[in-house]
Amino acid sequence: MKFQLHATGMESLARCGIAFERRTILRQKTPPNARMVIGTAVDRSVRKNLQHKIDTGGELITVEQARDEARDALVEQWNLGIQASEEDREDGASEKDKALDMSVNLAGLHHVALAPSLAPTHVARKWALDVAGLGIQVVGEIDIQEGRSSIRDTKTSGKSPVKTLADTSLQLSTYALAVRQIDGAIPGRVVLDYLVQTPKRGDTKLIHLTSERSDADLQPVLERIALMDRIIESGNFTPAPIDSWQCAARWCPYHPGAGGEFSNCKYAAHPVTVAQPNEGAR
């Protein structure tokens, strides 16, 4: 059986080969952080709502049901255990009540501000692609597809995203590749729907990041897949650049400062600030 490389795993391998190896190859799984659990809870609510819309020919569940679905999912996931990140602690998401509040609010925001305007044809669409000559199979799950109109991925955050994220998203490019192979055409748009709740004031907002993909845009994705196949086959995984913002306890559970069971990466940087003597002391 071929090794299955998930679309999200492609992004992980592109960021840091060591983190990819430890999670995907060595199976050193770490508990999700609070932000991940919030995202999972909201995603479950969105999927239930839009699947109901497909099944009924256009009817949504009630906003109360959407909020309840997020609440139940958050509690379920939280009880399985989390590993709070530095970001979680800073914005209060490491507290269960605050995480519940964020999940319920963002699920409600999607239901009211976005779901009525969507025309989903697929929700949580699973796919698998065999690439000729390679020893891996690329697999994934598309959050929302609106036929040949769009591919959409739902994100949750405590701050507004970088405006170019949809243009550079390897995940969206891989989804576009999958849809082209399955349906015979690239959808007109790829979209990141960001549901944002600010940590201090609790303000919520919906931000759309929209881009397009062409056949020419997908060729580099195929080249990356071929390269990743060679990397996985060789077992030669390389760490993230030492100055990468992702190589920090705030973002990586394998960083020694993250405080988890597997937080012992030997490649992580340990910067030390040295106090400089003042001019008068020289």
NUKOLLO-370188 format. One record per residue (C-alpha): residue in one letter; x, y, z. Coordinates in nm, 2 decimals, always signed. Example, Ala and Ser with C-alpha at 12.3 -4.5 7.8 and 13.67 -1.06 7.14 Angstrom:
2
 resn     px     py     pz
    a  +1.23  -0.45  +0.78
    s  +1.37  -0.11  +0.71
//
This chain:
282
 resn     px     py     pz
    m  +0.00  +0.00  +0.00
    k  +0.13  +0.35  -0.09
    f  +0.22  +0.60  +0.18
    q  -0.05  +0.85  +0.21
    l  +0.06  +1.21  +0.21
    h  -0.21  +1.44  +0.33
    a  -0.25  +1.79  +0.18
    t  -0.20  +1.94  +0.53
    g  +0.11  +1.72  +0.57
    m  +0.25  +1.87  +0.25
    e  +0.24  +2.21  +0.42
    s  +0.40  +2.06  +0.73
    l  +0.68  +1.90  +0.53
    a  +0.74  +2.23  +0.35
    r  +0.77  +2.41  +0.68
    c  +0.99  +2.17  +0.87
    g  +1.10  +1.82  +0.78
    i  +1.18  +1.72  +1.13
    a  +0.84  +1.81  +1.27
    f  +0.68  +1.62  +0.98
    e  +0.90  +1.32  +1.04
    r  +0.82  +1.31  +1.41
    r  +0.44  +1.35  +1.37
    t  +0.38  +1.16  +1.05
    i  +0.65  +0.90  +1.03
    l  +0.75  +0.84  +1.39
    r  +0.39  +0.89  +1.51
    q  +0.49  +1.12  +1.80
    k  +0.15  +1.27  +1.82
    t  +0.10  +1.57  +2.05
    p  -0.23  +1.69  +2.19
    p  -0.39  +1.98  +2.00
    n  -0.36  +2.33  +2.13
    a  -0.67  +2.53  +2.23
    r  -0.68  +2.71  +1.90
    m  -0.69  +2.39  +1.71
    v  -0.97  +2.25  +1.92
    i  -1.17  +2.57  +1.86
    g  -1.12  +2.53  +1.49
    t  -1.23  +2.17  +1.50
    a  -1.55  +2.27  +1.70
    v  -1.64  +2.54  +1.45
    d  -1.57  +2.32  +1.16
    r  -1.80  +2.05  +1.28
    s  -2.08  +2.31  +1.32
    v  -2.02  +2.45  +0.97
    r  -2.02  +2.10  +0.82
    k  -2.34  +1.99  +0.99
    n  -2.51  +2.31  +0.88
    l  -2.40  +2.30  +0.51
    q  -2.47  +1.92  +0.48
    h  -2.82  +1.99  +0.60
    k  -2.85  +2.26  +0.33
    i  -2.75  +2.01  +0.07
    d  -2.98  +1.74  +0.20
    t  -3.28  +1.96  +0.22
    g  -3.23  +2.16  -0.10
    g  -3.14  +2.49  +0.07
    e  -3.25  +2.48  +0.44
    l  -3.01  +2.56  +0.72
    i  -3.03  +2.43  +1.07
    t  -3.11  +2.70  +1.33
    v  -2.84  +2.93  +1.46
    e  -2.91  +2.78  +1.81
    q  -2.84  +2.44  +1.67
    a  -2.52  +2.56  +1.50
    r  -2.40  +2.71  +1.82
    d  -2.49  +2.40  +2.02
    e  -2.30  +2.18  +1.77
    a  -1.98  +2.39  +1.82
    r  -2.03  +2.38  +2.20
    d  -2.07  +2.01  +2.22
    a  -1.77  +1.95  +1.99
    l  -1.55  +2.18  +2.19
    v  -1.63  +2.00  +2.52
    e  -1.58  +1.66  +2.36
    q  -1.24  +1.76  +2.21
    w  -1.13  +1.95  +2.52
    n  -1.20  +1.65  +2.74
    l  -0.96  +1.44  +2.53
    g  -0.68  +1.68  +2.64
    i  -0.50  +1.98  +2.50
    q  -0.15  +2.12  +2.51
    a  -0.19  +2.49  +2.56
    s  +0.04  +2.70  +2.35
    e  +0.20  +3.03  +2.44
    e  -0.05  +3.20  +2.21
    d  -0.34  +3.02  +2.39
    r  -0.23  +3.15  +2.72
    e  -0.18  +3.50  +2.60
    d  -0.52  +3.54  +2.46
    g  -0.71  +3.34  +2.72
    a  -0.80  +3.05  +2.49
    s  -0.63  +2.80  +2.73
    e  -0.93  +2.86  +2.96
    k  -1.22  +2.63  +2.87
    d  -1.49  +2.89  +2.92
    k  -1.31  +3.13  +2.69
    a  -1.26  +2.86  +2.43
    l  -1.63  +2.77  +2.45
    d  -1.72  +3.13  +2.40
    m  -1.50  +3.16  +2.09
    s  -1.63  +2.84  +1.94
    v  -2.00  +2.93  +1.99
    n  -1.95  +3.29  +1.87
    l  -1.76  +3.19  +1.55
    a  -2.00  +2.91  +1.46
    g  -2.29  +3.16  +1.50
    l  -2.10  +3.41  +1.28
    h  -2.06  +3.16  +1.00
    h  -2.43  +3.06  +1.02
    v  -2.55  +3.42  +1.00
    a  -2.29  +3.60  +0.78
    l  -2.19  +3.33  +0.53
    a  -2.39  +3.01  +0.52
    p  -2.70  +3.17  +0.37
    s  -2.51  +3.28  +0.06
    l  -2.32  +2.95  -0.01
    a  -2.44  +2.69  -0.26
    p  -2.25  +2.39  -0.15
    t  -2.23  +2.07  -0.36
    h  -1.99  +1.89  -0.14
    v  -1.90  +1.92  +0.23
    a  -1.59  +1.75  +0.38
    r  -1.52  +1.59  +0.04
    k  -1.26  +1.32  +0.07
    w  -1.03  +1.25  -0.22
    a  -0.72  +1.05  -0.31
    l  -0.48  +1.09  -0.60
    d  -0.23  +0.85  -0.74
    v  +0.06  +1.03  -0.92
    a  +0.22  +0.82  -1.20
    g  +0.57  +0.70  -1.11
    l  +0.55  +0.80  -0.74
    g  +0.54  +0.58  -0.43
    i  +0.30  +0.80  -0.25
    q  -0.07  +0.88  -0.27
    v  -0.19  +1.23  -0.20
    v  -0.51  +1.25  +0.00
    g  -0.72  +1.52  +0.16
    e  -1.06  +1.65  +0.25
    i  -1.21  +1.97  +0.10
    d  -1.41  +2.17  +0.35
    i  -1.66  +2.31  +0.11
    q  -1.70  +2.29  -0.27
    e  -1.95  +2.49  -0.47
    g  -1.94  +2.28  -0.79
    r  -1.72  +2.45  -1.04
    s  -1.76  +2.78  -0.87
    s  -1.53  +2.76  -0.57
    i  -1.33  +2.56  -0.32
    r  -1.35  +2.71  +0.03
    d  -1.16  +2.64  +0.35
    t  -1.28  +2.77  +0.68
    k  -1.03  +2.91  +0.93
    t  -1.06  +3.05  +1.28
    s  -0.83  +3.30  +1.43
    g  -0.78  +3.57  +1.69
    k  -0.65  +3.82  +1.44
    s  -0.69  +3.92  +1.08
    p  -0.49  +3.71  +0.84
    v  -0.22  +3.82  +0.59
    k  -0.40  +3.93  +0.28
    t  -0.20  +3.72  +0.04
    l  -0.26  +3.38  +0.22
    a  -0.50  +3.25  -0.04
    d  -0.26  +3.34  -0.32
    t  +0.03  +3.14  -0.16
    s  -0.17  +2.85  +0.00
    l  -0.03  +2.51  -0.09
    q  -0.33  +2.35  +0.06
    l  -0.57  +2.54  -0.17
    s  -0.35  +2.46  -0.47
    t  -0.35  +2.09  -0.38
    y  -0.73  +2.10  -0.35
    a  -0.76  +2.26  -0.69
    l  -0.54  +1.99  -0.83
    a  -0.76  +1.72  -0.68
    v  -1.08  +1.88  -0.82
    r  -0.93  +1.92  -1.16
    q  -0.84  +1.55  -1.17
    i  -1.18  +1.43  -1.03
    d  -1.42  +1.68  -1.20
    g  -1.22  +1.77  -1.50
    a  -1.19  +2.14  -1.44
    i  -1.04  +2.38  -1.18
    p  -1.31  +2.58  -0.99
    g  -1.32  +2.95  -1.06
    r  -1.21  +3.05  -0.72
    v  -1.03  +2.93  -0.41
    v  -1.13  +3.10  -0.09
    l  -1.01  +3.11  +0.27
    d  -1.30  +3.21  +0.50
    y  -1.15  +3.35  +0.82
    l  -1.38  +3.37  +1.12
    v  -1.20  +3.61  +1.36
    q  -1.27  +3.69  +1.73
    t  -1.03  +3.93  +1.88
    p  -0.90  +3.81  +2.22
    k  -0.93  +4.14  +2.42
    r  -1.26  +4.29  +2.31
    g  -1.42  +3.98  +2.17
    d  -1.52  +4.15  +1.84
    t  -1.61  +3.91  +1.56
    k  -1.56  +3.95  +1.19
    l  -1.56  +3.75  +0.87
    i  -1.28  +3.80  +0.62
    h  -1.27  +3.64  +0.27
    l  -0.94  +3.58  +0.10
    t  -1.00  +3.50  -0.26
    s  -0.77  +3.38  -0.53
    e  -0.76  +3.17  -0.85
    r  -0.56  +2.88  -0.98
    s  -0.47  +2.79  -1.34
    d  -0.32  +2.48  -1.50
    a  +0.02  +2.66  -1.49
    d  -0.02  +2.73  -1.12
    l  -0.07  +2.36  -1.05
    q  +0.25  +2.24  -1.22
    p  +0.47  +2.35  -0.93
    v  +0.24  +2.16  -0.70
    l  +0.31  +1.84  -0.90
    e  +0.69  +1.92  -0.88
    r  +0.66  +1.96  -0.50
    i  +0.48  +1.63  -0.47
    a  +0.75  +1.45  -0.67
    l  +1.02  +1.61  -0.45
    m  +0.84  +1.52  -0.13
    d  +0.81  +1.16  -0.25
    r  +1.19  +1.15  -0.29
    i  +1.24  +1.31  +0.06
    i  +1.00  +1.05  +0.22
    e  +1.16  +0.77  +0.04
    s  +1.52  +0.87  +0.14
    g  +1.43  +0.96  +0.50
    n  +1.65  +1.27  +0.48
    f  +1.43  +1.52  +0.66
    t  +1.57  +1.86  +0.72
    p  +1.48  +2.11  +0.99
    a  +1.32  +2.45  +0.94
    p  +1.57  +2.74  +0.89
    i  +1.71  +2.84  +1.22
    d  +1.56  +3.19  +1.18
    s  +1.21  +3.06  +1.09
    w  +0.93  +3.21  +1.30
    q  +0.78  +2.87  +1.31
    c  +1.08  +2.72  +1.50
    a  +0.97  +2.85  +1.83
    a  +0.79  +2.72  +2.14
    r  +0.49  +2.94  +2.05
    w  +0.43  +2.75  +1.73
    c  +0.60  +2.41  +1.74
    p  +0.51  +2.14  +2.00
    y  +0.85  +1.97  +1.95
    h  +1.04  +2.28  +2.05
    p  +1.21  +2.23  +2.40
    g  +1.02  +2.53  +2.53
    a  +0.68  +2.40  +2.45
    g  +0.66  +2.18  +2.76
    g  +0.51  +1.86  +2.62
    e  +0.61  +1.50  +2.61
    f  +0.80  +1.53  +2.29
    s  +0.93  +1.88  +2.33
    n  +1.30  +1.80  +2.28
    c  +1.39  +1.89  +1.92
    k  +1.77  +1.91  +1.90
    y  +1.76  +2.14  +1.61
    a  +1.56  +2.42  +1.77
    a  +1.74  +2.75  +1.83
    h  +1.79  +2.87  +2.19
    p  +1.86  +3.25  +2.16
    v  +2.01  +3.42  +2.45
    t  +2.00  +3.80  +2.50
    v  +2.31  +3.93  +2.66
    a  +2.28  +4.25  +2.86
    q  +2.51  +4.52  +2.74
    p  +2.70  +4.75  +2.98
    n  +2.58  +5.11  +2.97
    e  +2.82  +5.38  +2.84
    g  +2.89  +5.51  +3.19
    a  +3.02  +5.18  +3.31
    r  +3.28  +5.14  +3.04
//
